[in-house]
Amino acid sequence: MAHKIIGTAGHIDHGKSSLVRALTGTDPDRLAEEQDRGMTIDLGFAFLNQDLAFIDVPGHEKFIKNMVAGVTTVDMALLVVAADDGVMPQTREHLDILKILQLEHGLIALTKIDLVEREWLEIVEEDIRVLVHNTFLQHSPIIRVSSATGEGIENLRRAIIELARHTAPRQDRGVFWMPIDRSFTIKGHGTVVTGSVLSGHISVGESCELLPQRRSIRIRGIQKHGVSAETALPGDRAALNLMNIAKENIERGNILATPHHFYPAKIFDAKISLLDKTPKALSNRTRVRLHLGTREILARIKVLGADKIEPGGSAYVQLLLEQEAVAQKHDPFVIRRYSPQLTIGGGIILDTNPLPHKRMDKSVLTRLQKLETFEPVQVITSVLMQSQQPMTSAEIAQKAGFDRAVLEPILADLLEKKQIFTFGAKTRFLHKSNYDNVQEEMLSTLEVFHKKEPLRPGMKKANLLAQTAKNMPAVFEAALQTLEAQGKIVVSNDSVRLDSHEIKLSETVEALANDIYNILEQSGYATPPIKILAQMLARPQNDVQVGLNALLGLGKIVRFEGDIYFTKTAIDKAKEKLSELNGTEITVGEFRQLLNTSRKFAMPLLGYFDAIGVTERVGDSRLIKTD
């Protein structure tokens, strides 16, 4: 059987610690003050057997935060009610906390039965049944016990062991995660911390990370369930002997975790549900006490999609923490009023590193709704859908809260189903919806460009990249290939246009373009610049530029550096002349003489032929390779 942890719950002086002592033979009240006062102040620990550990929590209302720290890490609950007292305020509050933390398994112990008459026991049991109606304990047995006489102790022990057998272990996310509930020093050994291992494993000699301090820690030794061990596993109550860190540098609520997998944050996305008995609605930006793991943090509640949360109601929120903290997706938490302190509700963490949201953004609410599920495939898919940029498997694992061993088969399945795509030497992943968004943005940008520049043949690839897929060149190139294969765009050298784009000239522009073309054609390889063209045509330079753009769009001319334009016909003729010299070398001077032009025009034309592979520069000459 996998190791399980059971936590006590119940009102002060209802016999929780005495019951644990009777069951295990260990006094969980470890502090002298606790033993002197006869009440539990902090968490106590004891072991029923090698597989079952008890966490004994305080019952007094002043120590509720210690109680929450204890029960956040348990698998089962033992609700304790004293027969001579019956259901009391902390019985109710402890049960509320257990429900908030989403416990599903538990038992009820009716203690101190030696102090009352048998008829009274039936009355108390009826009160308990009313209390636990519609909770996870409504079908649980009520086991009568007396720690003083030993009556019922063996029955309770057997019931606990049987319940543990039928309680499924926590889902192992593959990454080590242990909230710290105690730290102390042992002479000759150094600093020791204790906690419940909720996920992953750690071995002697390995390193983990102390969070939120982000400090690397090495494990010197391990004890679990009171016995030395090499490895701590999920479900273990473990004591870890840490190297090179003082007890004073560790606090309850700190986390030991797989290194570089979790990052502290001051904003969490969450879903909150308020108890029906909450005195009043929870308004936006209300200050609360957040109990997360074994830690208490002050925070404000940013309500999303509403102005407040009514008693018994639920809402998506952003938790605005006053200190950095770490959490895993779907970690449960409890919220209590700042003052007076009262448990009012709780919920689950949905995103551990979100951006600030606009409160009434419906798309945010839709995304958070999808994050409520804890199926690994859906969590990983949701993480990928949130990222507009391709993510590495390490980044996905960190955001999703799963080890890469859990992640990789899921990614392989999503790839096979074409729900995600890989980029960058197949090391980065992008969800299909975001890849489709890039393509749609490219088509939309081209459409806007063509409306604004109807006489230009297409948009520069570099400009399209900058406007639609900045910092994602691999995604951009893949999207170009996809859209071209679908017949939606045409890619020509460094230009991109919609397949449907056609340049349509007015009669005036067409006539001007013809006049410009004729001048350029007659000028051969010594064409006039735009200023001279304007003078020759007696037209403003802006009009001449429109005509030149029209010819460029129609592919009849090519623009070169230095505001030089050649007709496509002239360029083809120059290429033909070079082809007659194929395999030989030619200098700039020889090329200039071949075309009967000057160096001013010969150099940019040679550069063009170099770019398209007709010539190749070799020292001061060009090798002609038109074949």
PyMOL commands that set and color helices and strands:
alter all, ss='L'
color gray80, all
select helices_A, chain A and resi 16-24+32-37+61-71+89-100+113-115+118-132+153-165+247-249+362-371+376-386+393-400+404-416+432-452+461-468+473-485+507-523+530-537+541-554+568-579+588-595+599-611
alter helices_A, ss='H'
color red, helices_A
select strands_A, chain A and resi 4-9+44-47+52-56+76-82+106-111+142-144+177-186+190-196+202-203+207-211+215-224+227-229+231-232+237-243+255-257+265-274+282-283+286-292+295-303+308-309+314-325+332-337+343-351+391-392+420-423+428-431+459-460+489-492+495-498+557-560+564-567+585-587+615-618+621-624
alter strands_A, ss='S'
color yellow, strands_A
deselect
rebuild
show_as cartoon
